[in-house]
Amino acid sequence: MSSIKVYYTSVTGSMEVKQRQEEVTRILDTYKIKYELIDISVSLKVLQEMRMKVSSPNVLPPQIFNSQEYCGDFEMFHKAKENKEILKFLKME
């Protein structure tokens, strides 16, 4: 099982959320990084778990973790990609 976990939703009315989730998984696949997808739409408990781990009651997916350690959200991930620091962002180096 991978230590990288991506909280996402399989049910969204937001094209922005959908595109952001797709970009995160595409980049992880490009880097050949194994990850586990955790779908927050399956239960309120999973959504609350994600928000508790991030310490924000209103955060939206995708949210990225290395094991239990919070790496960041899409904006932080995108910035790391632009700076070619994905492995650093994911706390893998």
PyMOL Python script that loads the backbone (N, CA, C, O; Angstrom):
from pymol import cmd

cmd.read_pdbstr("""\
ATOM      1  N   MET A   1       0.851  -1.190   0.000  1.00  0.00           N
ATOM      2  CA  MET A   1       0.000   0.000   0.000  1.00  0.00           C
ATOM      3  C   MET A   1       0.889   1.242   0.000  1.00  0.00           C
ATOM      4  O   MET A   1       1.908   1.302   0.687  1.00  0.00           O
ATOM      5  N   SER A   2       0.485   2.197  -0.764  1.00  0.00           N
ATOM      6  CA  SER A   2       1.255   3.430  -0.885  1.00  0.00           C
ATOM      7  C   SER A   2       1.104   4.307   0.346  1.00  0.00           C
ATOM      8  O   SER A   2       0.077   4.277   1.025  1.00  0.00           O
ATOM      9  N   SER A   3       2.140   5.088   0.625  1.00  0.00           N
ATOM     10  CA  SER A   3       2.032   6.030   1.732  1.00  0.00           C
ATOM     11  C   SER A   3       1.437   7.366   1.264  1.00  0.00           C
ATOM     12  O   SER A   3       1.000   8.169   2.088  1.00  0.00           O
ATOM     13  N   ILE A   4       1.418   7.606  -0.058  1.00  0.00           N
ATOM     14  CA  ILE A   4       0.805   8.828  -0.583  1.00  0.00           C
ATOM     15  C   ILE A   4      -0.694   8.601  -0.679  1.00  0.00           C
ATOM     16  O   ILE A   4      -1.154   7.635  -1.288  1.00  0.00           O
ATOM     17  N   LYS A   5      -1.448   9.509  -0.066  1.00  0.00           N
ATOM     18  CA  LYS A   5      -2.904   9.412  -0.062  1.00  0.00           C
ATOM     19  C   LYS A   5      -3.477  10.710  -0.624  1.00  0.00           C
ATOM     20  O   LYS A   5      -3.068  11.807  -0.242  1.00  0.00           O
ATOM     21  N   VAL A   6      -4.427  10.561  -1.533  1.00  0.00           N
ATOM     22  CA  VAL A   6      -5.083  11.714  -2.137  1.00  0.00           C
ATOM     23  C   VAL A   6      -6.570  11.624  -1.813  1.00  0.00           C
ATOM     24  O   VAL A   6      -7.268  10.715  -2.262  1.00  0.00           O
ATOM     25  N   TYR A   7      -7.037  12.585  -1.025  1.00  0.00           N
ATOM     26  CA  TYR A   7      -8.468  12.676  -0.764  1.00  0.00           C
ATOM     27  C   TYR A   7      -9.100  13.372  -1.965  1.00  0.00           C
ATOM     28  O   TYR A   7      -8.668  14.451  -2.369  1.00  0.00           O
ATOM     29  N   TYR A   8     -10.127  12.741  -2.528  1.00  0.00           N
ATOM     30  CA  TYR A   8     -10.798  13.273  -3.706  1.00  0.00           C
ATOM     31  C   TYR A   8     -12.289  12.963  -3.591  1.00  0.00           C
ATOM     32  O   TYR A   8     -12.716  12.318  -2.634  1.00  0.00           O
ATOM     33  N   THR A   9     -13.075  13.416  -4.552  1.00  0.00           N
ATOM     34  CA  THR A   9     -14.475  13.057  -4.591  1.00  0.00           C
ATOM     35  C   THR A   9     -14.840  12.538  -5.975  1.00  0.00           C
ATOM     36  O   THR A   9     -14.464  13.118  -6.994  1.00  0.00           O
ATOM     37  N   SER A  10     -15.577  11.441  -5.989  1.00  0.00           N
ATOM     38  CA  SER A  10     -16.033  10.892  -7.267  1.00  0.00           C
ATOM     39  C   SER A  10     -17.326  11.557  -7.714  1.00  0.00           C
ATOM     40  O   SER A  10     -17.776  11.355  -8.842  1.00  0.00           O
ATOM     41  N   VAL A  11     -17.920  12.348  -6.833  1.00  0.00           N
ATOM     42  CA  VAL A  11     -19.172  13.043  -7.139  1.00  0.00           C
ATOM     43  C   VAL A  11     -18.967  14.539  -6.890  1.00  0.00           C
ATOM     44  O   VAL A  11     -18.859  14.977  -5.745  1.00  0.00           O
ATOM     45  N   THR A  12     -18.916  15.317  -7.978  1.00  0.00           N
ATOM     46  CA  THR A  12     -18.761  16.762  -7.819  1.00  0.00           C
ATOM     47  C   THR A  12     -19.484  17.486  -8.939  1.00  0.00           C
ATOM     48  O   THR A  12     -19.511  17.030 -10.082  1.00  0.00           O
ATOM     49  N   GLY A  13     -20.062  18.610  -8.594  1.00  0.00           N
ATOM     50  CA  GLY A  13     -20.692  19.467  -9.597  1.00  0.00           C
ATOM     51  C   GLY A  13     -19.731  20.544 -10.061  1.00  0.00           C
ATOM     52  O   GLY A  13     -20.061  21.356 -10.925  1.00  0.00           O
ATOM     53  N   SER A  14     -18.537  20.546  -9.480  1.00  0.00           N
ATOM     54  CA  SER A  14     -17.546  21.574  -9.785  1.00  0.00           C
ATOM     55  C   SER A  14     -16.534  21.070 -10.799  1.00  0.00           C
ATOM     56  O   SER A  14     -15.779  20.136 -10.528  1.00  0.00           O
ATOM     57  N   MET A  15     -16.526  21.697 -11.969  1.00  0.00           N
ATOM     58  CA  MET A  15     -15.556  21.329 -12.999  1.00  0.00           C
ATOM     59  C   MET A  15     -14.140  21.619 -12.507  1.00  0.00           C
ATOM     60  O   MET A  15     -13.209  20.884 -12.838  1.00  0.00           O
ATOM     61  N   GLU A  16     -13.967  22.684 -11.719  1.00  0.00           N
ATOM     62  CA  GLU A  16     -12.647  23.044 -11.200  1.00  0.00           C
ATOM     63  C   GLU A  16     -12.099  21.944 -10.299  1.00  0.00           C
ATOM     64  O   GLU A  16     -10.940  21.553 -10.436  1.00  0.00           O
ATOM     65  N   VAL A  17     -12.913  21.445  -9.385  1.00  0.00           N
ATOM     66  CA  VAL A  17     -12.476  20.364  -8.487  1.00  0.00           C
ATOM     67  C   VAL A  17     -12.118  19.129  -9.309  1.00  0.00           C
ATOM     68  O   VAL A  17     -11.086  18.502  -9.067  1.00  0.00           O
ATOM     69  N   LYS A  18     -12.950  18.780 -10.266  1.00  0.00           N
ATOM     70  CA  LYS A  18     -12.701  17.615 -11.119  1.00  0.00           C
ATOM     71  C   LYS A  18     -11.375  17.759 -11.872  1.00  0.00           C
ATOM     72  O   LYS A  18     -10.580  16.820 -11.912  1.00  0.00           O
ATOM     73  N   GLN A  19     -11.135  18.920 -12.464  1.00  0.00           N
ATOM     74  CA  GLN A  19      -9.901  19.147 -13.216  1.00  0.00           C
ATOM     75  C   GLN A  19      -8.681  19.108 -12.304  1.00  0.00           C
ATOM     76  O   GLN A  19      -7.644  18.560 -12.678  1.00  0.00           O
ATOM     77  N   ARG A  20      -8.797  19.679 -11.125  1.00  0.00           N
ATOM     78  CA  ARG A  20      -7.677  19.675 -10.178  1.00  0.00           C
ATOM     79  C   ARG A  20      -7.335  18.255  -9.744  1.00  0.00           C
ATOM     80  O   ARG A  20      -6.162  17.889  -9.670  1.00  0.00           O
ATOM     81  N   GLN A  21      -8.355  17.460  -9.460  1.00  0.00           N
ATOM     82  CA  GLN A  21      -8.125  16.066  -9.073  1.00  0.00           C
ATOM     83  C   GLN A  21      -7.451  15.303 -10.199  1.00  0.00           C
ATOM     84  O   GLN A  21      -6.517  14.536  -9.965  1.00  0.00           O
ATOM     85  N   GLU A  22      -7.919  15.512 -11.415  1.00  0.00           N
ATOM     86  CA  GLU A  22      -7.334  14.825 -12.569  1.00  0.00           C
ATOM     87  C   GLU A  22      -5.883  15.224 -12.781  1.00  0.00           C
ATOM     88  O   GLU A  22      -5.052  14.390 -13.142  1.00  0.00           O
ATOM     89  N   GLU A  23      -5.573  16.505 -12.556  1.00  0.00           N
ATOM     90  CA  GLU A  23      -4.182  16.945 -12.735  1.00  0.00           C
ATOM     91  C   GLU A  23      -3.269  16.299 -11.697  1.00  0.00           C
ATOM     92  O   GLU A  23      -2.166  15.861 -12.027  1.00  0.00           O
ATOM     93  N   VAL A  24      -3.723  16.237 -10.448  1.00  0.00           N
ATOM     94  CA  VAL A  24      -2.908  15.625  -9.395  1.00  0.00           C
ATOM     95  C   VAL A  24      -2.612  14.165  -9.746  1.00  0.00           C
ATOM     96  O   VAL A  24      -1.458  13.742  -9.691  1.00  0.00           O
ATOM     97  N   THR A  25      -3.628  13.402 -10.102  1.00  0.00           N
ATOM     98  CA  THR A  25      -3.397  11.989 -10.402  1.00  0.00           C
ATOM     99  C   THR A  25      -2.554  11.826 -11.667  1.00  0.00           C
ATOM    100  O   THR A  25      -1.726  10.918 -11.740  1.00  0.00           O
ATOM    101  N   ARG A  26      -2.751  12.682 -12.650  1.00  0.00           N
ATOM    102  CA  ARG A  26      -1.951  12.605 -13.880  1.00  0.00           C
ATOM    103  C   ARG A  26      -0.474  12.847 -13.579  1.00  0.00           C
ATOM    104  O   ARG A  26       0.387  12.127 -14.085  1.00  0.00           O
ATOM    105  N   ILE A  27      -0.177  13.851 -12.761  1.00  0.00           N
ATOM    106  CA  ILE A  27       1.219  14.169 -12.415  1.00  0.00           C
ATOM    107  C   ILE A  27       1.830  13.029 -11.598  1.00  0.00           C
ATOM    108  O   ILE A  27       2.969  12.632 -11.845  1.00  0.00           O
ATOM    109  N   LEU A  28       1.084  12.505 -10.634  1.00  0.00           N
ATOM    110  CA  LEU A  28       1.594  11.383  -9.841  1.00  0.00           C
ATOM    111  C   LEU A  28       1.878  10.184 -10.743  1.00  0.00           C
ATOM    112  O   LEU A  28       2.892   9.507 -10.577  1.00  0.00           O
ATOM    113  N   ASP A  29       0.988   9.923 -11.692  1.00  0.00           N
ATOM    114  CA  ASP A  29       1.207   8.827 -12.638  1.00  0.00           C
ATOM    115  C   ASP A  29       2.439   9.090 -13.505  1.00  0.00           C
ATOM    116  O   ASP A  29       3.213   8.173 -13.776  1.00  0.00           O
ATOM    117  N   THR A  30       2.621  10.330 -13.936  1.00  0.00           N
ATOM    118  CA  THR A  30       3.779  10.694 -14.754  1.00  0.00           C
ATOM    119  C   THR A  30       5.078  10.417 -14.000  1.00  0.00           C
ATOM    120  O   THR A  30       6.047   9.927 -14.580  1.00  0.00           O
ATOM    121  N   TYR A  31       5.089  10.732 -12.713  1.00  0.00           N
ATOM    122  CA  TYR A  31       6.275  10.484 -11.881  1.00  0.00           C
ATOM    123  C   TYR A  31       6.356   9.036 -11.407  1.00  0.00           C
ATOM    124  O   TYR A  31       7.292   8.661 -10.701  1.00  0.00           O
ATOM    125  N   LYS A  32       5.378   8.228 -11.794  1.00  0.00           N
ATOM    126  CA  LYS A  32       5.309   6.819 -11.390  1.00  0.00           C
ATOM    127  C   LYS A  32       5.280   6.661  -9.864  1.00  0.00           C
ATOM    128  O   LYS A  32       5.890   5.752  -9.301  1.00  0.00           O
ATOM    129  N   ILE A  33       4.555   7.573  -9.223  1.00  0.00           N
ATOM    130  CA  ILE A  33       4.395   7.544  -7.776  1.00  0.00           C
ATOM    131  C   ILE A  33       3.099   6.816  -7.457  1.00  0.00           C
ATOM    132  O   ILE A  33       2.027   7.192  -7.931  1.00  0.00           O
ATOM    133  N   LYS A  34       3.209   5.772  -6.649  1.00  0.00           N
ATOM    134  CA  LYS A  34       2.022   5.036  -6.243  1.00  0.00           C
ATOM    135  C   LYS A  34       1.280   5.842  -5.187  1.00  0.00           C
ATOM    136  O   LYS A  34       1.882   6.479  -4.322  1.00  0.00           O
ATOM    137  N   TYR A  35      -0.047   5.794  -5.282  1.00  0.00           N
ATOM    138  CA  TYR A  35      -0.867   6.552  -4.349  1.00  0.00           C
ATOM    139  C   TYR A  35      -2.182   5.833  -4.114  1.00  0.00           C
ATOM    140  O   TYR A  35      -2.605   4.990  -4.905  1.00  0.00           O
ATOM    141  N   GLU A  36      -2.807   6.184  -3.022  1.00  0.00           N
ATOM    142  CA  GLU A  36      -4.118   5.644  -2.684  1.00  0.00           C
ATOM    143  C   GLU A  36      -5.128   6.776  -2.791  1.00  0.00           C
ATOM    144  O   GLU A  36      -4.921   7.855  -2.236  1.00  0.00           O
ATOM    145  N   LEU A  37      -6.215   6.530  -3.501  1.00  0.00           N
ATOM    146  CA  LEU A  37      -7.296   7.508  -3.596  1.00  0.00           C
ATOM    147  C   LEU A  37      -8.310   7.219  -2.498  1.00  0.00           C
ATOM    148  O   LEU A  37      -8.741   6.081  -2.314  1.00  0.00           O
ATOM    149  N   ILE A  38      -8.681   8.263  -1.774  1.00  0.00           N
ATOM    150  CA  ILE A  38      -9.676   8.127  -0.714  1.00  0.00           C
ATOM    151  C   ILE A  38     -10.852   9.021  -1.091  1.00  0.00           C
ATOM    152  O   ILE A  38     -10.728  10.245  -1.135  1.00  0.00           O
ATOM    153  N   ASP A  39     -11.983   8.399  -1.359  1.00  0.00           N
ATOM    154  CA  ASP A  39     -13.167   9.105  -1.860  1.00  0.00           C
ATOM    155  C   ASP A  39     -13.996   9.649  -0.701  1.00  0.00           C
ATOM    156  O   ASP A  39     -14.579   8.890   0.074  1.00  0.00           O
ATOM    157  N   ILE A  40     -14.040  10.979  -0.597  1.00  0.00           N
ATOM    158  CA  ILE A  40     -14.788  11.609   0.495  1.00  0.00           C
ATOM    159  C   ILE A  40     -16.297  11.551   0.280  1.00  0.00           C
ATOM    160  O   ILE A  40     -17.065  11.834   1.200  1.00  0.00           O
ATOM    161  N   SER A  41     -16.731  11.184  -0.935  1.00  0.00           N
ATOM    162  CA  SER A  41     -18.165  11.141  -1.198  1.00  0.00           C
ATOM    163  C   SER A  41     -18.829   9.870  -0.674  1.00  0.00           C
ATOM    164  O   SER A  41     -20.056   9.770  -0.671  1.00  0.00           O
ATOM    165  N   VAL A  42     -18.036   8.906  -0.232  1.00  0.00           N
ATOM    166  CA  VAL A  42     -18.625   7.655   0.255  1.00  0.00           C
ATOM    167  C   VAL A  42     -19.276   7.801   1.621  1.00  0.00           C
ATOM    168  O   VAL A  42     -20.217   7.075   1.941  1.00  0.00           O
ATOM    169  N   SER A  43     -18.784   8.733   2.430  1.00  0.00           N
ATOM    170  CA  SER A  43     -19.417   8.958   3.734  1.00  0.00           C
ATOM    171  C   SER A  43     -18.995  10.302   4.316  1.00  0.00           C
ATOM    172  O   SER A  43     -17.914  10.819   4.034  1.00  0.00           O
ATOM    173  N   LEU A  44     -19.871  10.838   5.123  1.00  0.00           N
ATOM    174  CA  LEU A  44     -19.593  12.090   5.817  1.00  0.00           C
ATOM    175  C   LEU A  44     -18.384  11.922   6.739  1.00  0.00           C
ATOM    176  O   LEU A  44     -17.624  12.868   6.947  1.00  0.00           O
ATOM    177  N   LYS A  45     -18.209  10.735   7.285  1.00  0.00           N
ATOM    178  CA  LYS A  45     -17.091  10.459   8.184  1.00  0.00           C
ATOM    179  C   LYS A  45     -15.745  10.671   7.475  1.00  0.00           C
ATOM    180  O   LYS A  45     -14.817  11.230   8.058  1.00  0.00           O
ATOM    181  N   VAL A  46     -15.644  10.223   6.222  1.00  0.00           N
ATOM    182  CA  VAL A  46     -14.391  10.381   5.465  1.00  0.00           C
ATOM    183  C   VAL A  46     -14.143  11.864   5.164  1.00  0.00           C
ATOM    184  O   VAL A  46     -13.009  12.334   5.257  1.00  0.00           O
ATOM    185  N   LEU A  47     -15.191  12.595   4.807  1.00  0.00           N
ATOM    186  CA  LEU A  47     -15.070  14.037   4.572  1.00  0.00           C
ATOM    187  C   LEU A  47     -14.592  14.740   5.844  1.00  0.00           C
ATOM    188  O   LEU A  47     -13.682  15.566   5.797  1.00  0.00           O
ATOM    189  N   GLN A  48     -15.202  14.411   6.963  1.00  0.00           N
ATOM    190  CA  GLN A  48     -14.812  15.025   8.240  1.00  0.00           C
ATOM    191  C   GLN A  48     -13.386  14.648   8.623  1.00  0.00           C
ATOM    192  O   GLN A  48     -12.655  15.474   9.171  1.00  0.00           O
ATOM    193  N   GLU A  49     -12.984  13.419   8.342  1.00  0.00           N
ATOM    194  CA  GLU A  49     -11.611  12.972   8.613  1.00  0.00           C
ATOM    195  C   GLU A  49     -10.613  13.830   7.831  1.00  0.00           C
ATOM    196  O   GLU A  49      -9.613  14.285   8.387  1.00  0.00           O
ATOM    197  N   MET A  50     -10.889  14.050   6.535  1.00  0.00           N
ATOM    198  CA  MET A  50     -10.003  14.873   5.707  1.00  0.00           C
ATOM    199  C   MET A  50      -9.904  16.284   6.283  1.00  0.00           C
ATOM    200  O   MET A  50      -8.811  16.832   6.426  1.00  0.00           O
ATOM    201  N   ARG A  51     -11.046  16.859   6.608  1.00  0.00           N
ATOM    202  CA  ARG A  51     -11.059  18.233   7.114  1.00  0.00           C
ATOM    203  C   ARG A  51     -10.389  18.349   8.473  1.00  0.00           C
ATOM    204  O   ARG A  51      -9.761  19.367   8.764  1.00  0.00           O
ATOM    205  N   MET A  52     -10.512  17.324   9.309  1.00  0.00           N
ATOM    206  CA  MET A  52      -9.850  17.328  10.613  1.00  0.00           C
ATOM    207  C   MET A  52      -8.330  17.258  10.426  1.00  0.00           C
ATOM    208  O   MET A  52      -7.588  17.974  11.097  1.00  0.00           O
ATOM    209  N   LYS A  53      -7.873  16.400   9.520  1.00  0.00           N
ATOM    210  CA  LYS A  53      -6.437  16.256   9.278  1.00  0.00           C
ATOM    211  C   LYS A  53      -5.823  17.540   8.739  1.00  0.00           C
ATOM    212  O   LYS A  53      -4.659  17.838   9.010  1.00  0.00           O
ATOM    213  N   VAL A  54      -6.616  18.310   7.965  1.00  0.00           N
ATOM    214  CA  VAL A  54      -6.119  19.554   7.379  1.00  0.00           C
ATOM    215  C   VAL A  54      -6.326  20.726   8.340  1.00  0.00           C
ATOM    216  O   VAL A  54      -5.756  21.800   8.152  1.00  0.00           O
ATOM    217  N   SER A  55      -7.146  20.510   9.370  1.00  0.00           N
ATOM    218  CA  SER A  55      -7.483  21.541  10.360  1.00  0.00           C
ATOM    219  C   SER A  55      -8.238  22.709   9.739  1.00  0.00           C
ATOM    220  O   SER A  55      -7.998  23.870  10.070  1.00  0.00           O
ATOM    221  N   SER A  56      -9.155  22.382   8.832  1.00  0.00           N
ATOM    222  CA  SER A  56      -9.993  23.405   8.208  1.00  0.00           C
ATOM    223  C   SER A  56     -11.364  22.807   7.917  1.00  0.00           C
ATOM    224  O   SER A  56     -11.462  21.767   7.265  1.00  0.00           O
ATOM    225  N   PRO A  57     -12.421  23.457   8.395  1.00  0.00           N
ATOM    226  CA  PRO A  57     -13.761  22.893   8.216  1.00  0.00           C
ATOM    227  C   PRO A  57     -14.330  23.043   6.801  1.00  0.00           C
ATOM    228  O   PRO A  57     -15.367  22.454   6.497  1.00  0.00           O
ATOM    229  N   ASN A  58     -13.681  23.811   5.943  1.00  0.00           N
ATOM    230  CA  ASN A  58     -14.250  24.090   4.626  1.00  0.00           C
ATOM    231  C   ASN A  58     -13.381  23.662   3.451  1.00  0.00           C
ATOM    232  O   ASN A  58     -13.706  23.982   2.308  1.00  0.00           O
ATOM    233  N   VAL A  59     -12.293  22.954   3.696  1.00  0.00           N
ATOM    234  CA  VAL A  59     -11.377  22.604   2.603  1.00  0.00           C
ATOM    235  C   VAL A  59     -12.034  21.631   1.633  1.00  0.00           C
ATOM    236  O   VAL A  59     -12.835  20.776   2.011  1.00  0.00           O
ATOM    237  N   LEU A  60     -11.658  21.798   0.366  1.00  0.00           N
ATOM    238  CA  LEU A  60     -12.161  20.956  -0.713  1.00  0.00           C
ATOM    239  C   LEU A  60     -11.064  20.042  -1.230  1.00  0.00           C
ATOM    240  O   LEU A  60      -9.880  20.345  -1.081  1.00  0.00           O
ATOM    241  N   PRO A  61     -11.444  18.932  -1.830  1.00  0.00           N
ATOM    242  CA  PRO A  61     -10.440  18.064  -2.441  1.00  0.00           C
ATOM    243  C   PRO A  61      -9.884  18.699  -3.714  1.00  0.00           C
ATOM    244  O   PRO A  61     -10.519  19.587  -4.282  1.00  0.00           O
ATOM    245  N   PRO A  62      -8.732  18.270  -4.162  1.00  0.00           N
ATOM    246  CA  PRO A  62      -7.901  17.218  -3.596  1.00  0.00           C
ATOM    247  C   PRO A  62      -7.009  17.726  -2.460  1.00  0.00           C
ATOM    248  O   PRO A  62      -6.542  18.865  -2.481  1.00  0.00           O
ATOM    249  N   GLN A  63      -6.785  16.866  -1.481  1.00  0.00           N
ATOM    250  CA  GLN A  63      -5.864  17.112  -0.379  1.00  0.00           C
ATOM    251  C   GLN A  63      -4.892  15.940  -0.361  1.00  0.00           C
ATOM    252  O   GLN A  63      -5.295  14.786  -0.510  1.00  0.00           O
ATOM    253  N   ILE A  64      -3.610  16.243  -0.177  1.00  0.00           N
ATOM    254  CA  ILE A  64      -2.574  15.233  -0.371  1.00  0.00           C
ATOM    255  C   ILE A  64      -1.785  15.008   0.917  1.00  0.00           C
ATOM    256  O   ILE A  64      -1.396  15.954   1.602  1.00  0.00           O
ATOM    257  N   PHE A  65      -1.557  13.723   1.228  1.00  0.00           N
ATOM    258  CA  PHE A  65      -0.844  13.327   2.438  1.00  0.00           C
ATOM    259  C   PHE A  65       0.230  12.305   2.099  1.00  0.00           C
ATOM    260  O   PHE A  65       0.110  11.549   1.135  1.00  0.00           O
ATOM    261  N   ASN A  66       1.283  12.297   2.909  1.00  0.00           N
ATOM    262  CA  ASN A  66       2.248  11.205   2.902  1.00  0.00           C
ATOM    263  C   ASN A  66       2.036  10.503   4.230  1.00  0.00           C
ATOM    264  O   ASN A  66       2.427  11.011   5.281  1.00  0.00           O
ATOM    265  N   SER A  67       1.421   9.342   4.177  1.00  0.00           N
ATOM    266  CA  SER A  67       0.982   8.625   5.358  1.00  0.00           C
ATOM    267  C   SER A  67       0.011   9.523   6.118  1.00  0.00           C
ATOM    268  O   SER A  67      -1.039   9.873   5.579  1.00  0.00           O
ATOM    269  N   GLN A  68       0.329   9.904   7.342  1.00  0.00           N
ATOM    270  CA  GLN A  68      -0.550  10.794   8.106  1.00  0.00           C
ATOM    271  C   GLN A  68      -0.107  12.249   8.037  1.00  0.00           C
ATOM    272  O   GLN A  68      -0.778  13.126   8.581  1.00  0.00           O
ATOM    273  N   GLU A  69       1.016  12.514   7.372  1.00  0.00           N
ATOM    274  CA  GLU A  69       1.571  13.865   7.308  1.00  0.00           C
ATOM    275  C   GLU A  69       0.980  14.643   6.135  1.00  0.00           C
ATOM    276  O   GLU A  69       1.034  14.196   4.990  1.00  0.00           O
ATOM    277  N   TYR A  70       0.421  15.801   6.432  1.00  0.00           N
ATOM    278  CA  TYR A  70      -0.204  16.636   5.409  1.00  0.00           C
ATOM    279  C   TYR A  70       0.852  17.261   4.513  1.00  0.00           C
ATOM    280  O   TYR A  70       1.788  17.902   4.992  1.00  0.00           O
ATOM    281  N   CYS A  71       0.696  17.070   3.208  1.00  0.00           N
ATOM    282  CA  CYS A  71       1.611  17.674   2.231  1.00  0.00           C
ATOM    283  C   CYS A  71       1.057  19.005   1.725  1.00  0.00           C
ATOM    284  O   CYS A  71       1.784  19.995   1.647  1.00  0.00           O
ATOM    285  N   GLY A  72      -0.236  19.024   1.383  1.00  0.00           N
ATOM    286  CA  GLY A  72      -0.833  20.260   0.908  1.00  0.00           C
ATOM    287  C   GLY A  72      -2.039  20.027   0.019  1.00  0.00           C
ATOM    288  O   GLY A  72      -2.502  18.903  -0.173  1.00  0.00           O
ATOM    289  N   ASP A  73      -2.528  21.141  -0.516  1.00  0.00           N
ATOM    290  CA  ASP A  73      -3.692  21.111  -1.386  1.00  0.00           C
ATOM    291  C   ASP A  73      -3.255  21.257  -2.844  1.00  0.00           C
ATOM    292  O   ASP A  73      -2.066  21.180  -3.152  1.00  0.00           O
ATOM    293  N   PHE A  74      -4.213  21.466  -3.729  1.00  0.00           N
ATOM    294  CA  PHE A  74      -3.890  21.566  -5.147  1.00  0.00           C
ATOM    295  C   PHE A  74      -2.962  22.739  -5.448  1.00  0.00           C
ATOM    296  O   PHE A  74      -2.008  22.589  -6.212  1.00  0.00           O
ATOM    297  N   GLU A  75      -3.227  23.898  -4.861  1.00  0.00           N
ATOM    298  CA  GLU A  75      -2.404  25.087  -5.129  1.00  0.00           C
ATOM    299  C   GLU A  75      -0.946  24.832  -4.778  1.00  0.00           C
ATOM    300  O   GLU A  75      -0.046  25.190  -5.537  1.00  0.00           O
ATOM    301  N   MET A  76      -0.715  24.217  -3.636  1.00  0.00           N
ATOM    302  CA  MET A  76       0.653  23.919  -3.194  1.00  0.00           C
ATOM    303  C   MET A  76       1.284  22.864  -4.099  1.00  0.00           C
ATOM    304  O   MET A  76       2.466  22.954  -4.431  1.00  0.00           O
ATOM    305  N   PHE A  77       0.491  21.860  -4.499  1.00  0.00           N
ATOM    306  CA  PHE A  77       0.960  20.819  -5.399  1.00  0.00           C
ATOM    307  C   PHE A  77       1.357  21.420  -6.749  1.00  0.00           C
ATOM    308  O   PHE A  77       2.411  21.104  -7.299  1.00  0.00           O
ATOM    309  N   HIS A  78       0.493  22.290  -7.268  1.00  0.00           N
ATOM    310  CA  HIS A  78       0.747  22.928  -8.563  1.00  0.00           C
ATOM    311  C   HIS A  78       2.029  23.770  -8.519  1.00  0.00           C
ATOM    312  O   HIS A  78       2.829  23.747  -9.453  1.00  0.00           O
ATOM    313  N   LYS A  79       2.208  24.502  -7.435  1.00  0.00           N
ATOM    314  CA  LYS A  79       3.419  25.317  -7.275  1.00  0.00           C
ATOM    315  C   LYS A  79       4.662  24.422  -7.243  1.00  0.00           C
ATOM    316  O   LYS A  79       5.679  24.743  -7.859  1.00  0.00           O
ATOM    317  N   ALA A  80       4.577  23.309  -6.529  1.00  0.00           N
ATOM    318  CA  ALA A  80       5.707  22.365  -6.470  1.00  0.00           C
ATOM    319  C   ALA A  80       5.995  21.796  -7.848  1.00  0.00           C
ATOM    320  O   ALA A  80       7.157  21.615  -8.211  1.00  0.00           O
ATOM    321  N   LYS A  81       4.963  21.516  -8.613  1.00  0.00           N
ATOM    322  CA  LYS A  81       5.150  20.998  -9.972  1.00  0.00           C
ATOM    323  C   LYS A  81       5.868  22.031 -10.836  1.00  0.00           C
ATOM    324  O   LYS A  81       6.802  21.695 -11.564  1.00  0.00           O
ATOM    325  N   GLU A  82       5.435  23.277 -10.758  1.00  0.00           N
ATOM    326  CA  GLU A  82       6.048  24.351 -11.538  1.00  0.00           C
ATOM    327  C   GLU A  82       7.515  24.539 -11.171  1.00  0.00           C
ATOM    328  O   GLU A  82       8.332  24.879 -12.027  1.00  0.00           O
ATOM    329  N   ASN A  83       7.850  24.320  -9.902  1.00  0.00           N
ATOM    330  CA  ASN A  83       9.221  24.473  -9.413  1.00  0.00           C
ATOM    331  C   ASN A  83      10.017  23.165  -9.481  1.00  0.00           C
ATOM    332  O   ASN A  83      11.152  23.095  -9.009  1.00  0.00           O
ATOM    333  N   LYS A  84       9.408  22.133 -10.074  1.00  0.00           N
ATOM    334  CA  LYS A  84      10.030  20.814 -10.184  1.00  0.00           C
ATOM    335  C   LYS A  84      10.440  20.264  -8.807  1.00  0.00           C
ATOM    336  O   LYS A  84      11.534  19.727  -8.634  1.00  0.00           O
ATOM    337  N   GLU A  85       9.536  20.415  -7.847  1.00  0.00           N
ATOM    338  CA  GLU A  85       9.788  19.970  -6.472  1.00  0.00           C
ATOM    339  C   GLU A  85       8.704  19.012  -5.971  1.00  0.00           C
ATOM    340  O   GLU A  85       8.356  19.023  -4.790  1.00  0.00           O
ATOM    341  N   ILE A  86       8.179  18.191  -6.866  1.00  0.00           N
ATOM    342  CA  ILE A  86       7.102  17.276  -6.485  1.00  0.00           C
ATOM    343  C   ILE A  86       7.537  16.326  -5.373  1.00  0.00           C
ATOM    344  O   ILE A  86       6.798  16.140  -4.405  1.00  0.00           O
ATOM    345  N   LEU A  87       8.713  15.723  -5.489  1.00  0.00           N
ATOM    346  CA  LEU A  87       9.175  14.775  -4.469  1.00  0.00           C
ATOM    347  C   LEU A  87       9.367  15.462  -3.114  1.00  0.00           C
ATOM    348  O   LEU A  87       9.076  14.880  -2.069  1.00  0.00           O
ATOM    349  N   LYS A  88       9.850  16.686  -3.142  1.00  0.00           N
ATOM    350  CA  LYS A  88      10.002  17.451  -1.895  1.00  0.00           C
ATOM    351  C   LYS A  88       8.619  17.743  -1.298  1.00  0.00           C
ATOM    352  O   LYS A  88       8.417  17.588  -0.094  1.00  0.00           O
ATOM    353  N   PHE A  89       7.677  18.164  -2.136  1.00  0.00           N
ATOM    354  CA  PHE A  89       6.322  18.457  -1.689  1.00  0.00           C
ATOM    355  C   PHE A  89       5.704  17.206  -1.022  1.00  0.00           C
ATOM    356  O   PHE A  89       5.042  17.299   0.011  1.00  0.00           O
ATOM    357  N   LEU A  90       5.936  16.057  -1.633  1.00  0.00           N
ATOM    358  CA  LEU A  90       5.374  14.808  -1.132  1.00  0.00           C
ATOM    359  C   LEU A  90       6.149  14.219   0.039  1.00  0.00           C
ATOM    360  O   LEU A  90       5.809  13.150   0.546  1.00  0.00           O
ATOM    361  N   LYS A  91       7.195  14.926   0.463  1.00  0.00           N
ATOM    362  CA  LYS A  91       8.044  14.520   1.591  1.00  0.00           C
ATOM    363  C   LYS A  91       8.673  13.147   1.322  1.00  0.00           C
ATOM    364  O   LYS A  91       8.736  12.281   2.195  1.00  0.00           O
ATOM    365  N   MET A  92       9.137  12.989   0.067  1.00  0.00           N
ATOM    366  CA  MET A  92       9.757  11.740  -0.347  1.00  0.00           C
ATOM    367  C   MET A  92      11.249  11.893  -0.533  1.00  0.00           C
ATOM    368  O   MET A  92      11.916  10.945  -0.947  1.00  0.00           O
ATOM    369  N   GLU A  93      11.795  13.074  -0.235  1.00  0.00           N
ATOM    370  CA  GLU A  93      13.249  13.258  -0.331  1.00  0.00           C
ATOM    371  C   GLU A  93      13.749  14.043   0.847  1.00  0.00           C
ATOM    372  O   GLU A  93      14.948  14.304   0.951  1.00  0.00           O
TER     373      GLU A  93
END
""", "prot")
cmd.dss("prot")
cmd.show_as("cartoon", "prot")
cmd.util.cbc("prot")
cmd.orient("prot")
